[in-house]
Amino acid sequence: MDEQVLAVDIGGTKIAVALIDEHGTILRETLAPTVASADPEQVFAPAAQAIVEVLTAADPVETRLRVGIGSAGPIDGPRGTISPVNIAAWREYPISARVGAVVSELLGMAPLVGLAGDGHCMALGEHWIGAGRDLDSMVGMVVSTGVGGGAVLNNRLFTGLTGNSVHLGHISVNAWGPKCVCGCHGCVEMYARGPALVAAAREQGWTGGQDAKALTADARAGDEIALRVIDTGMRALAAGIATTATELDVTTFVVGGGVSRAGEVIFGPLRRHLADFAVLSYVKDLEIRPAELENAGLIGAAALAFTLS
């Protein structure tokens, strides 16, 4: 029987828990809501219940279970703690220990637990069975309500010292720009994430809807404001990508997330603007690929688990 690992993907609105085999096949999955509570244990309770539900329905585990956790950040990988910006109750929350305790109580054995940022797990998932499966090195990116990323270099995840490397959304592309929530100025996120695109369009008189999906639909229909705002946002994203490529010496970027699903209206200007920033010889031919997986973060958490020993 193929080995199975437990994967946990923590987001601001939901927490996905799944049992996944060594081919990347999801055998069983449960979704739990991310509870809006000031009590950290109340937030964790639905996740714990989902873990129990998935493992109770699984075949008996005969070896030490491996668990991969992907979470919005910041995280502290070595300590196993997370402080997601969009989950206020969790500040330095010991997620690895808490998940490990639930599994131990249920199975009677302590699991091996790995923790990575959601951008890193996205990169791992796409590298394993998605758009980057033919590559040794790549950067995976999520462009949605935020902009995150992770790098796989020579077939190994590059996490940095604390697990927060390649935080592409918080590269400054305008040193004199407005202050970001992170404290820096002119970050990529301030121009390229979905809510930023919508806010910029509204400032210029766009009245087409409430979200980036409506904005990109109007852009495809030829709306001048939508096209102009997206062009500006993708120029900022191109600058962040080129900076990351220059520092890491990586030439392929796999881009996923809600904004990226808009297709060529996003990828067209992004590729065009790259030519202005990726100018050194070793990054002149950067390749931008659309992500293939709908659940790359969850698949990546499983890929992380398979590396544990």
C-alpha positions as CSV (number, residue, x, y, z in Angstrom):
1,M,0.0,0.0,0.0
2,D,1.2,3.5,-0.9
3,E,2.3,5.6,2.0
4,Q,-0.1,8.3,3.1
5,V,0.6,11.6,4.8
6,L,-1.6,14.1,6.5
7,A,-1.7,17.6,5.0
8,V,-3.1,20.7,6.6
9,D,-3.6,24.0,4.7
10,I,-4.4,27.0,6.9
11,G,-6.0,30.0,5.4
12,G,-7.9,33.1,6.6
13,T,-11.4,31.7,5.7
14,K,-10.9,27.9,5.8
15,I,-8.6,25.1,7.0
16,A,-8.2,22.1,4.7
17,V,-7.2,18.7,6.1
18,A,-6.5,15.8,3.8
19,L,-4.9,12.4,3.6
20,I,-2.7,12.3,0.4
21,D,-0.7,9.4,-1.1
22,E,2.8,9.5,-2.6
23,H,1.4,10.2,-6.1
24,G,-0.3,13.4,-4.9
25,T,-3.8,11.8,-4.9
26,I,-6.2,13.2,-2.3
27,L,-7.8,10.2,-0.6
28,R,-9.9,12.0,1.8
29,E,-10.4,15.7,2.5
30,T,-12.4,17.8,5.0
31,L,-12.8,21.6,5.2
32,A,-13.2,23.4,8.5
33,P,-14.0,27.1,8.9
34,T,-11.4,29.5,10.2
35,V,-13.3,30.8,13.2
36,A,-13.4,34.5,14.0
37,S,-12.6,34.4,17.7
38,A,-10.1,36.0,20.1
39,D,-9.6,32.6,21.8
40,P,-6.8,30.7,19.9
41,E,-8.1,27.3,21.0
42,Q,-11.6,28.1,19.7
43,V,-9.9,28.9,16.3
44,F,-8.0,25.6,16.5
45,A,-11.0,23.4,17.5
46,P,-12.6,23.0,14.0
47,A,-9.2,22.1,12.6
48,A,-8.7,19.5,15.4
49,Q,-12.1,18.0,14.6
50,A,-11.2,17.8,10.9
51,I,-8.0,16.0,11.6
52,V,-9.8,13.5,13.8
53,E,-12.4,13.0,11.1
54,V,-9.9,12.4,8.3
55,L,-7.7,10.0,10.3
56,T,-10.6,8.1,11.8
57,A,-11.8,7.2,8.3
58,A,-8.4,6.2,7.1
59,D,-6.8,2.8,7.0
60,P,-4.8,1.9,10.1
61,V,-1.4,3.7,10.3
62,E,1.3,1.1,10.8
63,T,4.3,3.5,10.7
64,R,5.0,6.9,12.2
65,L,2.6,9.3,10.5
66,R,4.2,12.3,8.7
67,V,2.3,15.6,8.7
68,G,2.8,18.7,6.6
69,I,1.3,22.0,7.6
70,G,1.1,25.0,5.3
71,S,0.0,28.3,6.8
72,A,-0.3,32.0,6.0
73,G,2.5,33.8,7.7
74,P,4.7,35.0,9.2
75,I,5.7,31.6,10.6
76,D,8.7,30.4,12.6
77,G,9.5,27.0,11.1
78,P,12.1,25.9,13.6
79,R,9.9,26.7,16.5
80,G,6.7,25.4,14.8
81,T,4.7,28.6,15.5
82,I,2.6,30.8,13.2
83,S,1.3,34.4,13.4
84,P,-1.0,34.7,10.4
85,V,-1.8,38.3,9.7
86,N,-5.4,37.4,8.9
87,I,-5.9,35.2,12.1
88,A,-5.6,37.7,14.9
89,A,-6.0,35.1,17.7
90,W,-2.9,33.3,16.6
91,R,0.3,35.0,17.5
92,E,3.3,32.7,17.9
93,Y,0.7,29.9,18.1
94,P,2.3,26.5,18.5
95,I,0.6,24.9,15.5
96,S,3.0,22.0,15.1
97,A,2.7,21.0,18.7
98,R,-1.1,21.3,18.7
99,V,-1.5,19.3,15.5
100,G,1.0,16.7,16.8
101,A,-0.9,16.4,20.1
102,V,-4.2,15.7,18.3
103,V,-2.6,13.0,16.2
104,S,-0.8,11.5,19.1
105,E,-4.0,11.2,21.2
106,L,-5.8,9.6,18.3
107,L,-3.1,7.2,17.1
108,G,-1.1,6.6,20.2
109,M,2.1,7.6,18.5
110,A,3.8,11.0,18.0
111,P,3.9,12.1,14.3
112,L,6.7,13.8,12.4
113,V,5.4,17.3,11.7
114,G,6.8,19.8,9.2
115,L,5.7,23.5,8.8
116,A,6.0,25.8,5.9
117,G,4.5,29.1,4.7
118,D,1.6,28.9,2.3
119,G,3.6,30.4,-0.6
120,H,6.3,27.7,0.0
121,C,3.7,25.0,-0.1
122,M,2.2,26.4,-3.3
123,A,5.7,26.2,-4.9
124,L,6.2,22.6,-3.6
125,G,2.8,21.5,-4.9
126,E,3.4,22.9,-8.4
127,H,6.9,21.6,-8.5
128,W,5.7,18.1,-7.5
129,I,2.7,17.5,-9.8
130,G,1.8,20.9,-11.3
131,A,3.2,23.4,-13.7
132,G,6.8,23.1,-12.5
133,R,7.0,19.3,-12.4
134,D,9.7,19.3,-15.2
135,L,11.9,21.8,-13.4
136,D,14.8,21.5,-10.9
137,S,14.4,25.1,-9.8
138,M,11.4,27.5,-9.8
139,V,9.5,30.2,-7.8
140,G,5.9,29.6,-7.1
141,M,3.6,32.6,-6.5
142,V,0.1,33.3,-5.3
143,V,-1.5,36.6,-6.4
144,S,-4.8,36.9,-4.7
145,T,-5.8,39.0,-1.6
146,G,-2.1,39.1,-1.0
147,V,1.1,38.2,-2.9
148,G,3.2,35.4,-1.6
149,G,5.9,33.1,-2.9
150,G,8.3,30.3,-2.4
151,A,11.3,28.8,-4.1
152,V,12.4,25.3,-5.0
153,L,16.1,25.3,-5.8
154,N,17.8,22.2,-7.1
155,N,14.7,20.2,-6.1
156,R,14.8,21.4,-2.5
157,L,12.5,23.9,-0.8
158,F,14.4,27.1,0.1
159,T,12.9,28.4,3.4
160,G,15.5,30.7,4.9
161,L,16.4,30.8,8.5
162,T,12.8,31.1,9.9
163,G,10.7,29.8,7.0
164,N,9.8,33.3,5.6
165,S,12.1,33.5,2.5
166,V,10.9,34.8,-0.9
167,H,8.2,37.0,0.6
168,L,7.8,38.6,-2.8
169,G,4.7,40.6,-1.9
170,H,6.8,42.7,0.5
171,I,9.6,43.6,-1.8
172,S,9.6,47.4,-2.2
173,V,9.2,48.5,-5.8
174,N,8.7,52.2,-4.9
175,A,10.9,53.5,-2.0
176,W,8.8,56.7,-1.9
177,G,5.5,54.9,-2.1
178,P,2.8,54.8,0.6
179,K,3.4,52.8,3.8
180,C,2.4,49.2,3.6
181,V,0.8,47.3,6.5
182,C,4.1,45.5,7.0
183,G,5.8,48.9,7.8
184,C,7.7,49.2,4.5
185,H,7.0,51.5,1.6
186,G,5.7,50.8,-1.8
187,C,5.5,47.0,-1.5
188,V,4.4,44.8,-4.5
189,E,1.3,43.9,-2.6
190,M,0.2,47.5,-2.5
191,Y,-0.2,47.6,-6.3
192,A,-0.7,44.0,-7.5
193,R,-2.9,42.2,-5.0
194,G,-6.6,41.9,-5.9
195,P,-8.0,44.4,-3.3
196,A,-5.3,47.0,-4.3
197,L,-6.3,46.7,-8.0
198,V,-10.0,47.3,-7.1
199,A,-9.2,50.2,-4.8
200,A,-7.0,51.9,-7.5
201,A,-9.8,51.4,-10.1
202,R,-12.4,52.9,-7.9
203,E,-10.2,55.9,-7.2
204,Q,-10.2,56.5,-10.9
205,G,-13.9,56.2,-11.3
206,W,-14.5,52.5,-12.0
207,T,-18.0,51.3,-10.8
208,G,-18.0,47.9,-12.3
209,G,-18.2,45.7,-9.3
210,Q,-16.8,44.6,-5.9
211,D,-13.8,42.5,-6.6
212,A,-10.8,41.7,-8.8
213,K,-12.9,39.1,-10.8
214,A,-15.2,41.9,-11.9
215,L,-12.3,44.2,-12.6
216,T,-10.5,41.7,-14.8
217,A,-13.8,40.8,-16.6
218,D,-14.2,44.5,-17.5
219,A,-10.6,44.7,-18.6
220,R,-11.3,41.8,-21.0
221,A,-14.3,43.8,-22.3
222,G,-12.0,46.8,-23.0
223,D,-12.7,49.0,-20.0
224,E,-10.0,51.7,-20.1
225,I,-9.8,52.2,-16.3
226,A,-9.6,48.4,-15.6
227,L,-6.9,48.0,-18.3
228,R,-4.9,50.9,-17.0
229,V,-5.0,49.8,-13.3
230,I,-4.1,46.2,-14.1
231,D,-1.2,47.4,-16.3
232,T,0.2,49.4,-13.3
233,G,-0.3,46.5,-10.9
234,M,1.4,44.1,-13.3
235,R,4.3,46.5,-13.7
236,A,4.9,46.4,-10.0
237,L,4.6,42.7,-9.9
238,A,7.1,42.4,-12.8
239,A,9.5,44.5,-10.8
240,G,9.2,42.2,-7.8
241,I,9.6,39.1,-10.0
242,A,12.7,40.5,-11.7
243,T,14.2,41.4,-8.4
244,T,13.6,37.9,-7.0
245,A,15.0,36.3,-10.2
246,T,18.1,38.4,-10.0
247,E,18.7,37.5,-6.4
248,L,18.0,33.8,-6.7
249,D,19.2,33.1,-10.3
250,V,15.9,31.4,-11.2
251,T,14.3,31.8,-14.6
252,T,10.8,30.2,-14.2
253,F,7.9,31.6,-12.1
254,V,4.7,29.7,-11.7
255,V,1.9,32.1,-10.9
256,G,-1.4,31.1,-9.2
257,G,-4.1,32.6,-7.0
258,G,-7.4,34.2,-7.7
259,V,-6.0,37.2,-9.7
260,S,-3.9,35.0,-11.9
261,R,-7.0,33.0,-13.0
262,A,-8.0,36.0,-15.1
263,G,-5.7,34.7,-17.8
264,E,-4.1,36.8,-20.5
265,V,-5.5,40.1,-19.3
266,I,-3.1,39.6,-16.3
267,F,-0.3,37.6,-17.9
268,G,0.0,39.8,-21.0
269,P,1.0,43.0,-19.3
270,L,3.0,41.1,-16.7
271,R,5.2,39.5,-19.4
272,R,5.5,42.8,-21.3
273,H,6.7,44.7,-18.3
274,L,9.3,42.1,-17.3
275,A,11.4,43.3,-20.2
276,D,12.0,46.6,-18.4
277,F,13.3,45.0,-15.2
278,A,14.8,41.6,-16.1
279,V,17.8,43.0,-18.0
280,L,20.9,41.1,-16.7
281,S,22.0,38.3,-19.0
282,Y,21.0,35.4,-16.8
283,V,17.4,36.7,-16.3
284,K,16.6,38.2,-19.7
285,D,14.5,35.2,-20.7
286,L,12.3,34.7,-17.7
287,E,9.4,32.4,-18.1
288,I,6.0,33.0,-16.5
289,R,3.7,29.9,-16.3
290,P,0.1,29.8,-15.1
291,A,-0.3,27.4,-12.1
292,E,-2.1,24.2,-12.8
293,L,-3.4,23.1,-9.4
294,E,-6.5,24.4,-7.7
295,N,-5.2,23.1,-4.3
296,A,-1.4,23.6,-4.6
297,G,-1.1,24.6,-1.0
298,L,-2.6,21.4,0.3
299,I,-0.6,19.3,-2.2
300,G,2.5,21.1,-1.2
301,A,1.9,20.5,2.5
302,A,1.8,16.8,1.6
303,A,5.0,17.1,-0.4
304,L,6.6,18.7,2.6
305,A,5.5,15.8,4.8
306,F,7.1,13.3,2.4
307,T,10.5,15.0,3.0
308,L,10.4,14.5,6.8
309,S,12.6,11.8,8.3
